[in-house]
């Protein structure tokens, strides 16, 4: 877990606080809405509560990027159940749409990788919505590749990607 704040050009990357769960949920929903052309589906989930639980999980991490006291990006990761302790899953990674293409996502991704390495992870995995080509391009630029252990099913709406944390 990132104990000290990391500052890059007025961007602070740190662990999210439980009191920020509502702001994290709002950012999450704003970012997700951009890749649903028909509008964000109503999943019936209480996202502020789910984010508070993610932030408070002893086995997980939620990092956030803050600029000028405003939350502008979030990343949530942990080792998924029934997986090697050397594997981490990036469950959520969102940059506020008003801050795309400004280096925020790259800085947050770098902080995630540094944390994964410090935690002894060797591999990271994620799934990305098939319609989110912008995110897919971002992950490709960061070094993520299709996960050979999880090829996409014909009716699946997600692509599965893998990242070599160890740099192999």
C-alpha positions in Angstrom: 0.0 0.0 0.0 1.3 3.4 -0.9 2.1 5.0 2.5 3.4 8.4 1.4 1.9 10.7 -1.2 3.6 10.7 -4.5 3.5 14.1 -6.2 4.1 14.6 -10.0 3.5 18.1 -11.5 0.9 18.9 -8.8 -0.7 15.5 -9.2 -0.8 13.6 -5.9 -1.2 9.8 -6.1 -2.2 8.3 -2.8 -4.5 5.7 -1.1 -8.1 6.6 -1.3 -9.9 7.4 2.0 -13.3 5.9 3.0 -14.7 9.4 3.2 -14.1 9.7 -0.5 -16.2 6.7 -1.5 -19.0 8.9 -2.9 -16.6 11.0 -5.0 -14.9 7.8 -6.2 -18.3 6.4 -7.2 -19.2 9.6 -9.1 -15.9 9.5 -11.0 -16.3 5.8 -11.8 -19.8 6.4 -13.2 -18.8 9.4 -15.3 -15.9 7.5 -16.8 -18.0 4.3 -17.5 -20.8 6.4 -19.1 -18.4 7.3 -22.0 -18.3 3.8 -23.5 -22.0 3.1 -23.4 -23.5 5.0 -26.4 -27.0 4.0 -25.4 -26.4 5.3 -21.8 -25.0 3.7 -18.7 -27.1 0.6 -17.9 -28.8 0.6 -14.5 -27.1 -2.2 -12.7 -28.9 -1.5 -9.5 -25.7 -1.5 -7.5 -25.0 0.9 -4.7 -21.6 2.1 -6.0 -20.7 4.4 -3.1 -21.1 1.5 -0.7 -19.2 -0.8 -2.9 -16.4 1.7 -3.3 -16.3 2.2 0.5 -16.0 -1.5 1.0 -13.2 -1.7 -1.7 -11.3 1.1 0.0 -11.6 -0.5 3.4 -10.7 -4.1 2.3 -7.6 -5.2 4.1 -6.6 -7.3 1.1 -7.1 -4.7 -1.5 -5.9 -1.3 -2.7 -7.6 1.7 -4.1 -5.3 4.4 -5.3 -6.4 7.8 -6.4 -4.9 10.7 -8.3 -5.7 14.2 -6.9 -5.0 17.5 -8.5 -5.9 20.9 -6.9 -7.8 18.9 -4.1 -10.0 17.2 -6.8 -10.1 13.5 -7.3 -9.4 12.9 -11.0 -8.5 9.2 -11.3 -8.9 5.9 -9.4 -7.5 2.4 -9.6 -8.6 -0.6 -7.6 -6.7 -3.9 -7.4 -6.1 -7.0 -5.3 -5.3 -10.7 -5.7 -8.5 -12.4 -6.9 -9.8 -15.5 -5.1 -8.4 -18.9 -6.3 -5.3 -17.1 -7.9 -1.6 -17.3 -7.1 -0.4 -14.6 -4.7 1.9 -13.5 -7.5 -1.0 -12.3 -9.5 -2.9 -9.1 -9.0 -6.1 -8.1 -10.8 -6.8 -4.5 -11.8 -10.6 -4.4 -11.1 -11.2 -0.7 -11.8 -9.1 2.0 -13.5 -10.8 5.3 -14.4 -9.6 8.8 -15.3 -12.2 11.6 -15.2 -13.0 12.3 -18.9 -12.0 15.9 -18.5 -8.4 14.8 -17.8 -7.9 12.2 -20.6 -4.7 12.4 -22.6 -2.9 14.6 -20.0 -0.7 11.9 -18.4 -2.9 11.2 -15.4 -3.6 7.6 -16.4 0.0 6.9 -17.2 1.1 8.3 -13.8 -1.5 6.3 -12.0 -0.7 3.1 -13.9 3.0 3.6 -13.0 2.1 4.0 -9.3 0.1 0.7 -9.6 3.0 -1.1 -11.1 5.4 0.2 -8.5 3.0 -1.0 -5.8 2.6 -4.5 -7.5 6.4 -4.8 -7.7 6.8 -3.8 -4.0 4.1 -6.4 -3.1 6.0 -9.2 -5.0 3.5 -9.5 -7.8 4.7 -11.0 -11.1 1.6 -10.8 -13.3 -1.4 -8.4 -13.5 -4.7 -9.2 -15.2 -7.8 -7.2 -16.1 -10.8 -7.2 -18.2 -11.9 -4.3 -20.4 -15.3 -3.7 -22.1 -15.1 -4.6 -25.8 -16.6 -1.3 -26.8 -14.0 0.7 -24.8 -11.4 1.1 -27.6 -9.9 4.1 -25.9 -9.1 2.1 -22.8 -7.8 -0.8 -24.9 -5.4 1.5 -26.7 -4.2 2.9 -23.3 -3.5 -0.5 -21.9 -1.7 -1.6 -25.1 0.6 1.5 -24.7 1.3 0.5 -21.1 2.4 -3.0 -22.2 -0.8 -5.1 -21.6 -1.4 -7.9 -24.1 -4.3 -10.4 -24.6 -4.4 -13.0 -21.9 -3.7 -16.4 -23.5 -5.3 -18.2 -20.6 -8.6 -16.3 -21.0 -9.5 -16.0 -24.7 -12.7 -14.0 -25.3 -15.9 -16.0 -25.6 -18.1 -15.3 -28.5 -20.9 -13.6 -26.5 -18.6 -12.0 -23.9 -18.5 -8.2 -23.6 -15.0 -8.1 -22.2 -11.5 -8.7 -23.4 -9.0 -10.2 -20.9 -5.5 -8.7 -20.8 -2.3 -9.6 -19.0 0.7 -7.5 -17.9 4.1 -8.7 -16.9 4.9 -6.9 -13.7 8.3 -8.5 -13.4 9.1 -7.1 -16.9 9.6 -10.5 -18.4 
